[in-house]
């Protein structure tokens, strides 16, 4: 005997209204590749190779009832190359498919797409749901599709013969030189046809072989990019033992000239000469010698020769050091700018490593009588220098001139202060302020840096917010606590001069930590999540944020009504202290699954076991609202509507299962659609009707489709259907997926 649901569901609804979180849900299936309808193709793509010339792809998406809200949007999202959706990329968004259970998304590959593990998913906005994740796919956007050019060190010069000779034990670097933003790509390097492990735009090698490279756009896309480079053959040869023959002398006077010569000559090789690592004689065939003159300015240094040629490796010799016989140093001991205060003197001096030096001091270019020592005391302004003459050694007398010291009277001083160490406002927990520079201005308006010689001569007083800081009288001030935050300046005094600096703000982090917590992290209907902190907010200014957007809330605790990242920011001592994040996520109703569809049909006297999964606990109710099981499984043998309430954390989900006894009549082949209320509709057994996974298709005599419906409701033909004749023949096909269950004819008699 059949029973009907006439009570109980209202009681369940009442329970929900009393605060139980319930959910019923749509099923969002994983998206799958689809053929491009604009190309007339019927074959779905298996990998994506997008480019400027072609970048249009489709995926098919199916979902199941109930219907979503009219304001819903379906969003197609792409993972990263490893399949992670931590930062999903939106590919497409549609708002007009809320009544279509099977449709296509169109998308273009982002230009930075490169990898073999990309996945898709679809997200709905109302209700908030996420589909099953798709399979992984190889996807590449080919934005560089020209042959790569490689050269030594990427210098842009391809060897004319395509060959580079390298000495045994040495290495050579080959690199692409014509690829913009070369580091943005993945490469495949080859040696004599064998793929190497290097994947960057350059490779350093020490083995012989024929080297080339191409862009790695994956197994399916690389060939179409046409990026294979030129080839460079690397040959490993034994070194020739290149050296510079021992010169006749290595210490030169000003009238000396020597010739440096390579030890391997007469073979048509090319020679390049270097001094201190820089070329002094460009590459020349048989240029095996170099002349060095002691009269040339700066001739002193380390000399090398580099040799290259057919059949030999590029080789550079060890260095030969050439010195000056009259070489000595003159060093100025005092700063080059000296401030002379009124009625005072300053001492200028030099040091030298000459063996027997003599000295002569000059003021404004004129020799000072009697100033023939390494030191001189001055009391007048002017430009001072000294000449030092070496009177001993193997060469005739050699004279050198020191740097010039400018001595001036000051008209004014300027002092700047700065942070001594790395400082970031509201991040640093300590800082030192210091005198960064002292500049003197002379009578002509010239500014002279006198920091080194006058920094310790001034007396100092630090101020905070224009108030004297007790005990702060040094050139440096150390601040270690947020209570010292403020604006600092410095007053400096020397003789009759008093200098006030500009102000420098200091805002230190207090080092305090603020922690917030919640009594739940999953948001669903009927569940209240409270976010709070143990930090004392009394008298503090604070703000709550959701996804970095300020909330219009001024209470010490808040109720989370949206998913997202929540934070608390408290302002103290001029700095915001930012708490940890509490992440609230939406409840995923799809976690609860049944192993059967929601409409069960079986013969009377038999039963069906229904298994649920994905929840923490389960409660099954019959039509009378009787709790008939608390197991995840239940055996159903009687007709009726059964409700499962599954709990996961604080959230609950409901699932409905309808049991009907299998109809015993066969599929009718005649319908008398005359409006008399008898046999007006084509009613088929419940084995096929009202089944979400069964599709009913009806065609007219011309083979035209007049009905294509899943979950057929025994409601054809409709009153609006037009008939071309009184007795009309139709054909039907009943399918489950790609499997045909039944097919035949229907005669409709009007």
Protein Blocks (a to p, Z undefined) as FASTA:
>chain_A
ZZddfehjlmmmmmmmnopacddddddddddddddfknopabdcfbdcddfkbccdcddd
ddddddddfkbccddddddfkopakbccdfbdcfklmmbcbdcddddddfkbgcjkbccd
dddfbdcddddddddddddddfbfcdcdddehhlopacfklpacddehiacddddfkbgh
kllpccdddeehiacfbfbfbdcdfbecdddddddebjklmmmnopaccdddddddddeh
iacdddfbfcdcfkbccddddfbehkopacdddeehiafbdcdehilbccddfkbghkac
cdddddddehiacddddddddddfkbccdddfbdfbdcddehiacddddddfbfbdcddd
deehiacehiacfbdcdfbecddddddddfedjbdcdddddddddddddfbdcdddddfb
dcdehkagbdcdddfbdcdddfkopacdfklmmmmmpccdddeehiacehiacfbdcdfb
fklgccddddddehjbccddddddddddehiacddddfbfbdcehiacddddfbdfehia
cdddeehiacddfbfbdcdfbgcdddddddeehiacdddddddddddfklpccfbdfbdc
ddehiacddddehiabdcdddfkopafbfcfbdcdfbgcdddddddehjbccdddddddd
ddfbdcdfbdcdehnopakbccddfklgopakbccddddfkopafbdcehiehiaccfkl
ccfbfbdcddddddehjbcfbgcdddddZZ
